[in-house]
Amino acid sequence: MHEKSAQKSTREYNQYKRDPKVNAFYKSSKWRKVRAVAIARDKGLCQRCLKQGILRHAQVVHHLVEVNVDWELRYDLNNLESVCHACHNREHNRRPPG
């Protein structure tokens, strides 16, 4: 149930609040390919947890410099970090909905 609520919140954010240009970027096949390369490079592990000696699966590829700050870095692997949902939410001061 919680997962469906989180998915609904993400859809609503993408549809009504996120810049349409950024939203289109995250849906692009090029982004999906670069994201897969970043996950593979990081061996599917959350890099922030790993620095603390914790092995946790990464579900998100985070832009260190956000795309709305520097559009040119959006595909730069040096600007990407694989992280778990918890670390990504902490980075953006968000809590899962619910």
Secondary structure, 3 states (H helix, E strand, C coil): CHHHHHHHHHHHHHHHCCCHHHHHHHHCHHHHHHHHHHHHHCCCECHHHHHCCCCCECCEEEECCCCCCCHHHCCCHHHEEEECHHHHHHHCCCCCCC
